[in-house]
Amino acid sequence: MLRCTVLAVVLVSLWTGGGVRAADWPQFRHDAARSAASPEELPAELHLQWVRPLPAPRPAFPGEVRLRFDATYEPVVLGQTMFVPSMVTGGVMALDTATGNVRWEYLTEGPVRFAPVAWQDRVYFASDDGHLYCVEAASGNLVWKFSGRPPGRGDRQLLGSGRLISLWPARGGPVIQDGVLYFAAGIWSTYGVCVHALDAATGKPIFSVRTASTAMPAATAVAASASSVIRPPCLRNRLKNTGPDCSPTV
């Protein structure tokens, strides 16, 4: 059976009343304060404009209610374009708000689990491949990308939710304030978690804060061609035959 999620858009007469455009919804819950409040005033009646089927969401932690941060799609809107992230395809799709037609799609090397940020003429989004991406809002062309892993550490991968992802997946969704973009990478304190502040215009780092990490046991690393696939540290019990396999679902 085909399972899908339907993205149904109810537009609020965007170009009525002398061509006045509806207010943007440029990041998760509208703004950096996560206020979930827009200055837009809705009309008395709303009308369905278009519907677009999307693949059923594949959250990172489907069995953990408190960790269902990616249980559904979290689009943002800038001007006449809606930007929809996908934890299934691993990219961001730009849709025309008037028709629902696809304007462009940018694919990364891992799931995109958090709402993008649309700022000025650019769109920013974080991926489980460990990078923060900046693309042109109009075309989807890459402007720059920034690796969130700790400085001096080579990229390593592990199997998470059926896909290879970075040992430092970008799981701190991006937020922008006063031209500074913030995001975080890493979920295991064993390997270090980094919070980065970047110049949104250039991608140059302003500062990075990293938690302390311990050395990775050699027994947990397996070389695989040009990259490394890392067993999560809780598999050490299994490797030593001293306990059950408690590998996380990432």
N, C-alpha and C positions, 0 to 999 in steps of 0.2 A: 504494500500500500504506500502510495506517495504521501509523504508527510511534508507539510510546508506551513510557513507562517505568512499571513497576509498583511502587507503594509497598506493600510487604508488611509487615505489622506482626505481630510475634510478641510478645504480651503475656505477662507473667510472673505471672499470678494476682494482679492488682492489688488485688483486694478480698478475698482469702482471708486466713486467719490473723487473724481478728478485725477485719477492715476496715482493715488496715495498707496505706497507699498506697505505691506504688513511688516511689523517689527521682526528683526532677526532673532534667531535662537542659536547663538554661535558656539555654545559649549554645553557640557552636561549641566542640566538644571539651570540653564540660561546664562549664568555668570560665574565669576570666580568665587563668589560667596555661596554658590549653590542654592540660591534663593528660590528657584523654581517659580519665579514670578516675572511676567512680562508686562510692559506698559501698554501692550496691545489691548484694545477693547473689542470684544467679540460682538457680532451682530446678534439679533434675537433668533435668527434661524441660520443653521449651518447646512451645507449641502455637499454630499459626497461627490468628489471630482474624478478620482481614479483609484484603482486598486492594483497593486503589484505583488504577486506571490514571491516569497523568499524561502530558502531552505529552512527547515526546522532548526532552531538554535541548538548548539552543542556546547553547553557550559562546561567550564573546566572542572567544577566540583558538583556534578548533578545530584549527589546524595546529601549535600550539605546546605541546608536552608539558609544559614547565615552567610554563606559564601556564594550566593547566587547573583553576583554582581553582573554576570553576563547571561542571565536567563532569557533576555530578549534583546532586540536590536535597539540601539540608542542613537537615532539620527540627529543631526544639527542642520540648521538652515542659515544661509547667507544670501541675501538678495533673492534671486529666483532659482536657486539651486539648493537641493537637499543632499547632504552627504551621509551615506549609510555605511557604517562599519559592519564587518562580518567575521564572526568567529568560526564560520564554516568555510568560506572561500579564502579567508586570510587576506582581505583587502578592503578597500573603500570604494563605493560606487556613488557617482554623482548623478542625481536625477533632476530633470526639469520639473519644478514645482507645479507648472501649469498643466503638463501632459503626462508626467511620470516616465517619460522617455529617458533612456540612459545617455548621458553626455560623455562620460568616460568612466573607466574603472582602473584602479591601480592595485596590483597584487604584491604582497610581501611574502616572506618565507615562513610565516607563521600566522596563527589566528590574530585578528584585531578585535579585542574584547571590550574596549571602552569607547565612549563617544569621542569623535574627533574634536578639534578646536578649529573654527573658521575665523580668521582674523585678517582684516584688510583684504588682500587678494590671494591669500594662501590658506592651505588646510594642513593641519598637523595631526598625526595619529601615531599611537604606540602599538608595537607588534610583539607577539611572543618570540619572534626571532631576535629580540633584544635591542631593537633599534627604534628611535623616534624619527619619523619621516616628515618632511616638509615638501609639499607639492603645490603647483599652481592651481588655484581654484578654478580657473577657466578651462584649463587643458588637462590637468592631472600630471603634467610633466614634473619630474623630480627636480627640486631645487637643491636640497641637501638632506643628508640623514646623519644621525648621531648615534653611536653605540653607547648603550647604557652600562655595559659591563665595567668592572673596576679597572682603573688604569693599569696597564702592564699585564693584564690577563688575556690570554688568547681565547678565542671563541670556542666553547665546548657545547655539546648538545646532548639531550636526553630525550627519551620517548615520553610524550605527554599527550593524553587524549587521542592516541592513534597517530600522532605526528611528531616529527623531530622538532624540538624547540630549543631555544638557548638555555643554558644553565642559569642565565640571568634574564628571564623573560621580562618585558616591560609591562609590569602589572600595576604600576601607579599611573592611572590615567592622566593625560595632559590637562593642564589648566594654565591660562594666561592672565597676567595682571600687569598693567603699565608696561607692556612691551617685553615682559620677561615670561618665558615659558618654563613651567616646572613639570617634571615627571620623575618616576622612580623605576628602577630595574632590579630584579632579584626578589626571590621569595623565601630562600633558605638562608638563615643567619649563618649557617656553617660556611657558606661561600661568600657572604657579604651582600648587603643590600645598599644600593646607591640612590641618592636623591640628587637630581641635577637641576640647575637653573641655567637656562640658555638665553642668549639674545635672540628673540623671535625673528628678527630680520636677517641675521647672518648665520645663526646656528652656533656661534662661538660660545663656549662655556663661560659662565660668570662665576659659578662656584659649584662644587660637588661635595656632598657629605656621604661618607661611607661608614657602615658599621664594621666592627672588627670581625675578621673571619679566621677560622682555624685551617690548618693545612688539610688538604684532601688526601685521604688514605689511598695509597697506590693501588690497593686491591680493588678499588671501586672504579678504576678507569680502564676502559677497553679501547685500544686504538682501532679506528675504522677508516681506512684509506687516508684521505687528507685531513679528516676531522676526528674528533673524539666523541664517543658516546659515553656519558657518565651515568653510572648507577647511583641513584639517590642514597644518601648515607645510611638510611634505615635498612638498606639491604645488607649491611655488614653482618647482621645476625644470620642471614641466610648463607652468606659466603662462608661464615665460620661454623655453620651448622649448629648454632646455639639458640635459635629462636625462629619464629615464623617470619615469612615474607610480609613486610609491612610497607611495601612501596606505595608512595602517594599517587593519586590520580591528579595530574597537573593540567 
